[in-house]
Amino acid sequence: MYVHHRMAERAEELWRLLDLEDTYLHLCGIKGMEDGVERVLRGRAERDYIDWRAFRRVL
């Protein structure tokens, strides 16, 4: 099980937190995990028709 699997399991809760103005996301780990995390968050953003690239810049 990888971090992006856990994030996918709790995507709705995570998305609600990311939508709050005072929430920041900091990821630490190997570069290889970035793709999975990005895929989960981008997929969730697209469900709400949100431009993930623009949203990501403000995290």
mmCIF file of the N, C-alpha and C atoms, coordinates in Angstrom:
data_MODEL
# 
_entry.id   MODEL 
# 
loop_
_atom_site.group_PDB 
_atom_site.id 
_atom_site.type_symbol 
_atom_site.label_atom_id 
_atom_site.label_alt_id 
_atom_site.label_comp_id 
_atom_site.label_asym_id 
_atom_site.label_entity_id 
_atom_site.label_seq_id 
_atom_site.pdbx_PDB_ins_code 
_atom_site.Cartn_x 
_atom_site.Cartn_y 
_atom_site.Cartn_z 
_atom_site.occupancy 
_atom_site.B_iso_or_equiv 
_atom_site.pdbx_formal_charge 
_atom_site.auth_seq_id 
_atom_site.auth_comp_id 
_atom_site.auth_asym_id 
_atom_site.auth_atom_id 
_atom_site.pdbx_PDB_model_num 
ATOM 1   N N  . MET A 1 1  ? 0.855   -1.172 0.000   1.00 0.00 ? 1  MET A N  1 
ATOM 2   C CA . MET A 1 1  ? 0.000   0.000  0.000   1.00 0.00 ? 1  MET A CA 1 
ATOM 3   C C  . MET A 1 1  ? 0.900   1.235  0.000   1.00 0.00 ? 1  MET A C  1 
ATOM 4   N N  . TYR A 1 2  ? 0.582   2.159  -0.885  1.00 0.00 ? 2  TYR A N  1 
ATOM 5   C CA . TYR A 1 2  ? 1.343   3.401  -1.013  1.00 0.00 ? 2  TYR A CA 1 
ATOM 6   C C  . TYR A 1 2  ? 0.492   4.579  -0.558  1.00 0.00 ? 2  TYR A C  1 
ATOM 7   N N  . VAL A 1 3  ? 1.140   5.712  -0.336  1.00 0.00 ? 3  VAL A N  1 
ATOM 8   C CA . VAL A 1 3  ? 0.433   6.888  0.177   1.00 0.00 ? 3  VAL A CA 1 
ATOM 9   C C  . VAL A 1 3  ? -0.725  7.289  -0.740  1.00 0.00 ? 3  VAL A C  1 
ATOM 10  N N  . HIS A 1 4  ? -0.558  7.178  -2.049  1.00 0.00 ? 4  HIS A N  1 
ATOM 11  C CA . HIS A 1 4  ? -1.649  7.573  -2.942  1.00 0.00 ? 4  HIS A CA 1 
ATOM 12  C C  . HIS A 1 4  ? -2.849  6.637  -2.830  1.00 0.00 ? 4  HIS A C  1 
ATOM 13  N N  . HIS A 1 5  ? -2.637  5.396  -2.429  1.00 0.00 ? 5  HIS A N  1 
ATOM 14  C CA . HIS A 1 5  ? -3.768  4.491  -2.198  1.00 0.00 ? 5  HIS A CA 1 
ATOM 15  C C  . HIS A 1 5  ? -4.594  4.989  -1.010  1.00 0.00 ? 5  HIS A C  1 
ATOM 16  N N  . ARG A 1 6  ? -3.915  5.370  0.053   1.00 0.00 ? 6  ARG A N  1 
ATOM 17  C CA . ARG A 1 6  ? -4.623  5.904  1.230   1.00 0.00 ? 6  ARG A CA 1 
ATOM 18  C C  . ARG A 1 6  ? -5.322  7.216  0.895   1.00 0.00 ? 6  ARG A C  1 
ATOM 19  N N  . MET A 1 7  ? -4.665  8.046  0.105   1.00 0.00 ? 7  MET A N  1 
ATOM 20  C CA . MET A 1 7  ? -5.280  9.315  -0.291  1.00 0.00 ? 7  MET A CA 1 
ATOM 21  C C  . MET A 1 7  ? -6.534  9.063  -1.125  1.00 0.00 ? 7  MET A C  1 
ATOM 22  N N  . ALA A 1 8  ? -6.492  8.083  -1.991  1.00 0.00 ? 8  ALA A N  1 
ATOM 23  C CA . ALA A 1 8  ? -7.656  7.753  -2.819  1.00 0.00 ? 8  ALA A CA 1 
ATOM 24  C C  . ALA A 1 8  ? -8.812  7.264  -1.950  1.00 0.00 ? 8  ALA A C  1 
ATOM 25  N N  . GLU A 1 9  ? -8.506  6.480  -0.920  1.00 0.00 ? 9  GLU A N  1 
ATOM 26  C CA . GLU A 1 9  ? -9.542  5.989  -0.014  1.00 0.00 ? 9  GLU A CA 1 
ATOM 27  C C  . GLU A 1 9  ? -10.253 7.130  0.710   1.00 0.00 ? 9  GLU A C  1 
ATOM 28  N N  . ARG A 1 10 ? -9.540  8.204  0.963   1.00 0.00 ? 10 ARG A N  1 
ATOM 29  C CA . ARG A 1 10 ? -10.101 9.328  1.731   1.00 0.00 ? 10 ARG A CA 1 
ATOM 30  C C  . ARG A 1 10 ? -10.154 10.606 0.899   1.00 0.00 ? 10 ARG A C  1 
ATOM 31  N N  . ALA A 1 11 ? -10.328 10.443 -0.400  1.00 0.00 ? 11 ALA A N  1 
ATOM 32  C CA . ALA A 1 11 ? -10.269 11.571 -1.335  1.00 0.00 ? 11 ALA A CA 1 
ATOM 33  C C  . ALA A 1 11 ? -11.277 12.665 -1.009  1.00 0.00 ? 11 ALA A C  1 
ATOM 34  N N  . GLU A 1 12 ? -12.484 12.299 -0.629  1.00 0.00 ? 12 GLU A N  1 
ATOM 35  C CA . GLU A 1 12 ? -13.501 13.323 -0.351  1.00 0.00 ? 12 GLU A CA 1 
ATOM 36  C C  . GLU A 1 12 ? -13.123 14.163 0.864   1.00 0.00 ? 12 GLU A C  1 
ATOM 37  N N  . GLU A 1 13 ? -12.683 13.503 1.912   1.00 0.00 ? 13 GLU A N  1 
ATOM 38  C CA . GLU A 1 13 ? -12.268 14.224 3.119   1.00 0.00 ? 13 GLU A CA 1 
ATOM 39  C C  . GLU A 1 13 ? -11.053 15.105 2.827   1.00 0.00 ? 13 GLU A C  1 
ATOM 40  N N  . LEU A 1 14 ? -10.099 14.564 2.120   1.00 0.00 ? 14 LEU A N  1 
ATOM 41  C CA . LEU A 1 14 ? -8.907  15.319 1.757   1.00 0.00 ? 14 LEU A CA 1 
ATOM 42  C C  . LEU A 1 14 ? -9.267  16.525 0.895   1.00 0.00 ? 14 LEU A C  1 
ATOM 43  N N  . TRP A 1 15 ? -10.172 16.336 -0.053  1.00 0.00 ? 15 TRP A N  1 
ATOM 44  C CA . TRP A 1 15 ? -10.571 17.428 -0.937  1.00 0.00 ? 15 TRP A CA 1 
ATOM 45  C C  . TRP A 1 15 ? -11.248 18.556 -0.157  1.00 0.00 ? 15 TRP A C  1 
ATOM 46  N N  . ARG A 1 16 ? -12.088 18.198 0.803   1.00 0.00 ? 16 ARG A N  1 
ATOM 47  C CA . ARG A 1 16 ? -12.731 19.230 1.637   1.00 0.00 ? 16 ARG A CA 1 
ATOM 48  C C  . ARG A 1 16 ? -11.685 20.036 2.400   1.00 0.00 ? 16 ARG A C  1 
ATOM 49  N N  . LEU A 1 17 ? -10.671 19.358 2.906   1.00 0.00 ? 17 LEU A N  1 
ATOM 50  C CA . LEU A 1 17 ? -9.606  20.058 3.629   1.00 0.00 ? 17 LEU A CA 1 
ATOM 51  C C  . LEU A 1 17 ? -8.797  20.959 2.699   1.00 0.00 ? 17 LEU A C  1 
ATOM 52  N N  . LEU A 1 18 ? -8.485  20.465 1.516   1.00 0.00 ? 18 LEU A N  1 
ATOM 53  C CA . LEU A 1 18 ? -7.704  21.262 0.569   1.00 0.00 ? 18 LEU A CA 1 
ATOM 54  C C  . LEU A 1 18 ? -8.459  22.498 0.100   1.00 0.00 ? 18 LEU A C  1 
ATOM 55  N N  . ASP A 1 19 ? -9.757  22.458 0.185   1.00 0.00 ? 19 ASP A N  1 
ATOM 56  C CA . ASP A 1 19 ? -10.572 23.591 -0.244  1.00 0.00 ? 19 ASP A CA 1 
ATOM 57  C C  . ASP A 1 19 ? -10.591 24.714 0.795   1.00 0.00 ? 19 ASP A C  1 
ATOM 58  N N  . LEU A 1 20 ? -10.137 24.433 2.004   1.00 0.00 ? 20 LEU A N  1 
ATOM 59  C CA . LEU A 1 20 ? -10.088 25.457 3.050   1.00 0.00 ? 20 LEU A CA 1 
ATOM 60  C C  . LEU A 1 20 ? -8.897  26.383 2.819   1.00 0.00 ? 20 LEU A C  1 
ATOM 61  N N  . GLU A 1 21 ? -9.116  27.648 3.071   1.00 0.00 ? 21 GLU A N  1 
ATOM 62  C CA . GLU A 1 21 ? -8.075  28.646 2.817   1.00 0.00 ? 21 GLU A CA 1 
ATOM 63  C C  . GLU A 1 21 ? -6.816  28.426 3.651   1.00 0.00 ? 21 GLU A C  1 
ATOM 64  N N  . ASP A 1 22 ? -6.973  27.909 4.856   1.00 0.00 ? 22 ASP A N  1 
ATOM 65  C CA . ASP A 1 22 ? -5.812  27.756 5.739   1.00 0.00 ? 22 ASP A CA 1 
ATOM 66  C C  . ASP A 1 22 ? -5.213  26.352 5.726   1.00 0.00 ? 22 ASP A C  1 
ATOM 67  N N  . THR A 1 23 ? -5.460  25.583 4.678   1.00 0.00 ? 23 THR A N  1 
ATOM 68  C CA . THR A 1 23 ? -4.884  24.249 4.545   1.00 0.00 ? 23 THR A CA 1 
ATOM 69  C C  . THR A 1 23 ? -3.736  24.284 3.547   1.00 0.00 ? 23 THR A C  1 
ATOM 70  N N  . TYR A 1 24 ? -2.639  23.670 3.920   1.00 0.00 ? 24 TYR A N  1 
ATOM 71  C CA . TYR A 1 24 ? -1.476  23.556 3.043   1.00 0.00 ? 24 TYR A CA 1 
ATOM 72  C C  . TYR A 1 24 ? -1.109  22.086 2.944   1.00 0.00 ? 24 TYR A C  1 
ATOM 73  N N  . LEU A 1 25 ? -0.582  21.691 1.813   1.00 0.00 ? 25 LEU A N  1 
ATOM 74  C CA . LEU A 1 25 ? -0.175  20.310 1.604   1.00 0.00 ? 25 LEU A CA 1 
ATOM 75  C C  . LEU A 1 25 ? 1.327   20.269 1.354   1.00 0.00 ? 25 LEU A C  1 
ATOM 76  N N  . HIS A 1 26 ? 2.021   19.525 2.184   1.00 0.00 ? 26 HIS A N  1 
ATOM 77  C CA . HIS A 1 26 ? 3.463   19.350 2.030   1.00 0.00 ? 26 HIS A CA 1 
ATOM 78  C C  . HIS A 1 26 ? 3.717   17.854 1.915   1.00 0.00 ? 26 HIS A C  1 
ATOM 79  N N  . LEU A 1 27 ? 4.374   17.447 0.861   1.00 0.00 ? 27 LEU A N  1 
ATOM 80  C CA . LEU A 1 27 ? 4.702   16.042 0.661   1.00 0.00 ? 27 LEU A CA 1 
ATOM 81  C C  . LEU A 1 27 ? 6.202   15.850 0.743   1.00 0.00 ? 27 LEU A C  1 
ATOM 82  N N  . CYS A 1 28 ? 6.594   14.839 1.456   1.00 0.00 ? 28 CYS A N  1 
ATOM 83  C CA . CYS A 1 28 ? 8.004   14.490 1.551   1.00 0.00 ? 28 CYS A CA 1 
ATOM 84  C C  . CYS A 1 28 ? 8.140   13.023 1.198   1.00 0.00 ? 28 CYS A C  1 
ATOM 85  N N  . GLY A 1 29 ? 9.154   12.707 0.462   1.00 0.00 ? 29 GLY A N  1 
ATOM 86  C CA . GLY A 1 29 ? 9.384   11.319 0.098   1.00 0.00 ? 29 GLY A CA 1 
ATOM 87  C C  . GLY A 1 29 ? 10.123  11.239 -1.219  1.00 0.00 ? 29 GLY A C  1 
ATOM 88  N N  . ILE A 1 30 ? 10.158  10.059 -1.755  1.00 0.00 ? 30 ILE A N  1 
ATOM 89  C CA . ILE A 1 30 ? 10.868  9.872  -3.017  1.00 0.00 ? 30 ILE A CA 1 
ATOM 90  C C  . ILE A 1 30 ? 10.076  10.469 -4.177  1.00 0.00 ? 30 ILE A C  1 
ATOM 91  N N  . LYS A 1 31 ? 10.787  10.918 -5.176  1.00 0.00 ? 31 LYS A N  1 
ATOM 92  C CA . LYS A 1 31 ? 10.174  11.559 -6.343  1.00 0.00 ? 31 LYS A CA 1 
ATOM 93  C C  . LYS A 1 31 ? 9.140   10.636 -6.993  1.00 0.00 ? 31 LYS A C  1 
ATOM 94  N N  . GLY A 1 32 ? 9.366   9.345  -6.961  1.00 0.00 ? 32 GLY A N  1 
ATOM 95  C CA . GLY A 1 32 ? 8.478   8.394  -7.611  1.00 0.00 ? 32 GLY A CA 1 
ATOM 96  C C  . GLY A 1 32 ? 7.060   8.379  -7.071  1.00 0.00 ? 32 GLY A C  1 
ATOM 97  N N  . MET A 1 33 ? 6.859   8.814  -5.838  1.00 0.00 ? 33 MET A N  1 
ATOM 98  C CA . MET A 1 33 ? 5.504   8.798  -5.275  1.00 0.00 ? 33 MET A CA 1 
ATOM 99  C C  . MET A 1 33 ? 4.667   9.965  -5.783  1.00 0.00 ? 33 MET A C  1 
ATOM 100 N N  . GLU A 1 34 ? 5.327   10.964 -6.334  1.00 0.00 ? 34 GLU A N  1 
ATOM 101 C CA . GLU A 1 34 ? 4.628   12.165 -6.784  1.00 0.00 ? 34 GLU A CA 1 
ATOM 102 C C  . GLU A 1 34 ? 3.559   11.854 -7.837  1.00 0.00 ? 34 GLU A C  1 
ATOM 103 N N  . ASP A 1 35 ? 3.848   10.972 -8.762  1.00 0.00 ? 35 ASP A N  1 
ATOM 104 C CA . ASP A 1 35 ? 2.895   10.663 -9.835  1.00 0.00 ? 35 ASP A CA 1 
ATOM 105 C C  . ASP A 1 35 ? 1.577   10.113 -9.300  1.00 0.00 ? 35 ASP A C  1 
ATOM 106 N N  . GLY A 1 36 ? 1.648   9.200  -8.349  1.00 0.00 ? 36 GLY A N  1 
ATOM 107 C CA . GLY A 1 36 ? 0.433   8.623  -7.787  1.00 0.00 ? 36 GLY A CA 1 
ATOM 108 C C  . GLY A 1 36 ? -0.399  9.640  -7.036  1.00 0.00 ? 36 GLY A C  1 
ATOM 109 N N  . VAL A 1 37 ? 0.255   10.471 -6.252  1.00 0.00 ? 37 VAL A N  1 
ATOM 110 C CA . VAL A 1 37 ? -0.437  11.518 -5.497  1.00 0.00 ? 37 VAL A CA 1 
ATOM 111 C C  . VAL A 1 37 ? -1.073  12.509 -6.463  1.00 0.00 ? 37 VAL A C  1 
ATOM 112 N N  . GLU A 1 38 ? -0.314  12.897 -7.462  1.00 0.00 ? 38 GLU A N  1 
ATOM 113 C CA . GLU A 1 38 ? -0.814  13.837 -8.475  1.00 0.00 ? 38 GLU A CA 1 
ATOM 114 C C  . GLU A 1 38 ? -2.042  13.259 -9.187  1.00 0.00 ? 38 GLU A C  1 
ATOM 115 N N  . ARG A 1 39 ? -1.987  12.000 -9.520  1.00 0.00 ? 39 ARG A N  1 
ATOM 116 C CA . ARG A 1 39 ? -3.094  11.336 -10.223 1.00 0.00 ? 39 ARG A CA 1 
ATOM 117 C C  . ARG A 1 39 ? -4.370  11.354 -9.376  1.00 0.00 ? 39 ARG A C  1 
ATOM 118 N N  . VAL A 1 40 ? -4.249  11.063 -8.099  1.00 0.00 ? 40 VAL A N  1 
ATOM 119 C CA . VAL A 1 40 ? -5.412  11.063 -7.205  1.00 0.00 ? 40 VAL A CA 1 
ATOM 120 C C  . VAL A 1 40 ? -6.014  12.458 -7.097  1.00 0.00 ? 40 VAL A C  1 
ATOM 121 N N  . LEU A 1 41 ? -5.182  13.447 -6.840  1.00 0.00 ? 41 LEU A N  1 
ATOM 122 C CA . LEU A 1 41 ? -5.689  14.806 -6.643  1.00 0.00 ? 41 LEU A CA 1 
ATOM 123 C C  . LEU A 1 41 ? -6.214  15.415 -7.942  1.00 0.00 ? 41 LEU A C  1 
ATOM 124 N N  . ARG A 1 42 ? -5.531  15.168 -9.038  1.00 0.00 ? 42 ARG A N  1 
ATOM 125 C CA . ARG A 1 42 ? -6.003  15.677 -10.327 1.00 0.00 ? 42 ARG A CA 1 
ATOM 126 C C  . ARG A 1 42 ? -7.357  15.059 -10.676 1.00 0.00 ? 42 ARG A C  1 
ATOM 127 N N  . GLY A 1 43 ? -7.495  13.767 -10.450 1.00 0.00 ? 43 GLY A N  1 
ATOM 128 C CA . GLY A 1 43 ? -8.762  13.093 -10.729 1.00 0.00 ? 43 GLY A CA 1 
ATOM 129 C C  . GLY A 1 43 ? -9.901  13.661 -9.908  1.00 0.00 ? 43 GLY A C  1 
ATOM 130 N N  . ARG A 1 44 ? -9.626  13.951 -8.652  1.00 0.00 ? 44 ARG A N  1 
ATOM 131 C CA . ARG A 1 44 ? -10.674 14.528 -7.798  1.00 0.00 ? 44 ARG A CA 1 
ATOM 132 C C  . ARG A 1 44 ? -11.015 15.943 -8.237  1.00 0.00 ? 44 ARG A C  1 
ATOM 133 N N  . ALA A 1 45 ? -10.033 16.720 -8.602  1.00 0.00 ? 45 ALA A N  1 
ATOM 134 C CA . ALA A 1 45 ? -10.276 18.092 -9.077  1.00 0.00 ? 45 ALA A CA 1 
ATOM 135 C C  . ALA A 1 45 ? -11.131 18.074 -10.342 1.00 0.00 ? 45 ALA A C  1 
ATOM 136 N N  . GLU A 1 46 ? -10.836 17.181 -11.241 1.00 0.00 ? 46 GLU A N  1 
ATOM 137 C CA . GLU A 1 46 ? -11.567 17.112 -12.508 1.00 0.00 ? 46 GLU A CA 1 
ATOM 138 C C  . GLU A 1 46 ? -13.037 16.769 -12.305 1.00 0.00 ? 46 GLU A C  1 
ATOM 139 N N  . ARG A 1 47 ? -13.355 16.050 -11.252 1.00 0.00 ? 47 ARG A N  1 
ATOM 140 C CA . ARG A 1 47 ? -14.767 15.743 -10.973 1.00 0.00 ? 47 ARG A CA 1 
ATOM 141 C C  . ARG A 1 47 ? -15.573 17.002 -10.723 1.00 0.00 ? 47 ARG A C  1 
ATOM 142 N N  . ASP A 1 48 ? -14.918 18.052 -10.202 1.00 0.00 ? 48 ASP A N  1 
ATOM 143 C CA . ASP A 1 48 ? -15.579 19.337 -9.951  1.00 0.00 ? 48 ASP A CA 1 
ATOM 144 C C  . ASP A 1 48 ? -15.240 20.362 -11.027 1.00 0.00 ? 48 ASP A C  1 
ATOM 145 N N  . TYR A 1 49 ? -14.680 19.889 -12.141 1.00 0.00 ? 49 TYR A N  1 
ATOM 146 C CA . TYR A 1 49 ? -14.308 20.762 -13.270 1.00 0.00 ? 49 TYR A CA 1 
ATOM 147 C C  . TYR A 1 49 ? -13.333 21.855 -12.841 1.00 0.00 ? 49 TYR A C  1 
ATOM 148 N N  . ILE A 1 50 ? -12.424 21.501 -11.967 1.00 0.00 ? 50 ILE A N  1 
ATOM 149 C CA . ILE A 1 50 ? -11.413 22.439 -11.476 1.00 0.00 ? 50 ILE A CA 1 
ATOM 150 C C  . ILE A 1 50 ? -10.112 22.204 -12.236 1.00 0.00 ? 50 ILE A C  1 
ATOM 151 N N  . ASP A 1 51 ? -9.499  23.287 -12.667 1.00 0.00 ? 51 ASP A N  1 
ATOM 152 C CA . ASP A 1 51 ? -8.206  23.217 -13.347 1.00 0.00 ? 51 ASP A CA 1 
ATOM 153 C C  . ASP A 1 51 ? -7.144  22.842 -12.311 1.00 0.00 ? 51 ASP A C  1 
ATOM 154 N N  . TRP A 1 52 ? -6.694  21.603 -12.346 1.00 0.00 ? 52 TRP A N  1 
ATOM 155 C CA . TRP A 1 52 ? -5.768  21.106 -11.341 1.00 0.00 ? 52 TRP A CA 1 
ATOM 156 C C  . TRP A 1 52 ? -4.463  21.893 -11.321 1.00 0.00 ? 52 TRP A C  1 
ATOM 157 N N  . ARG A 1 53 ? -3.934  22.246 -12.485 1.00 0.00 ? 53 ARG A N  1 
ATOM 158 C CA . ARG A 1 53 ? -2.660  22.975 -12.520 1.00 0.00 ? 53 ARG A CA 1 
ATOM 159 C C  . ARG A 1 53 ? -2.766  24.309 -11.786 1.00 0.00 ? 53 ARG A C  1 
ATOM 160 N N  . ALA A 1 54 ? -3.848  25.022 -12.001 1.00 0.00 ? 54 ALA A N  1 
ATOM 161 C CA . ALA A 1 54 ? -4.047  26.311 -11.327 1.00 0.00 ? 54 ALA A CA 1 
ATOM 162 C C  . ALA A 1 54 ? -4.249  26.105 -9.825  1.00 0.00 ? 54 ALA A C  1 
ATOM 163 N N  . PHE A 1 55 ? -5.045  25.106 -9.461  1.00 0.00 ? 55 PHE A N  1 
ATOM 164 C CA . PHE A 1 55 ? -5.316  24.823 -8.051  1.00 0.00 ? 55 PHE A CA 1 
ATOM 165 C C  . PHE A 1 55 ? -4.033  24.419 -7.327  1.00 0.00 ? 55 PHE A C  1 
ATOM 166 N N  . ARG A 1 56 ? -3.236  23.610 -7.987  1.00 0.00 ? 56 ARG A N  1 
ATOM 167 C CA . ARG A 1 56 ? -1.994  23.104 -7.385  1.00 0.00 ? 56 ARG A CA 1 
ATOM 168 C C  . ARG A 1 56 ? -1.034  24.239 -7.035  1.00 0.00 ? 56 ARG A C  1 
ATOM 169 N N  . ARG A 1 57 ? -1.010  25.264 -7.848  1.00 0.00 ? 57 ARG A N  1 
ATOM 170 C CA . ARG A 1 57 ? -0.083  26.377 -7.608  1.00 0.00 ? 57 ARG A CA 1 
ATOM 171 C C  . ARG A 1 57 ? -0.370  27.108 -6.299  1.00 0.00 ? 57 ARG A C  1 
ATOM 172 N N  . VAL A 1 58 ? -1.603  27.062 -5.830  1.00 0.00 ? 58 VAL A N  1 
ATOM 173 C CA . VAL A 1 58 ? -1.936  27.789 -4.602  1.00 0.00 ? 58 VAL A CA 1 
ATOM 174 C C  . VAL A 1 58 ? -1.859  26.914 -3.353  1.00 0.00 ? 58 VAL A C  1 
ATOM 175 N N  . LEU A 1 59 ? -1.538  25.648 -3.512  1.00 0.00 ? 59 LEU A N  1 
ATOM 176 C CA . LEU A 1 59 ? -1.395  24.771 -2.341  1.00 0.00 ? 59 LEU A CA 1 
ATOM 177 C C  . LEU A 1 59 ? -0.135  25.103 -1.581  1.00 0.00 ? 59 LEU A C  1 
# 
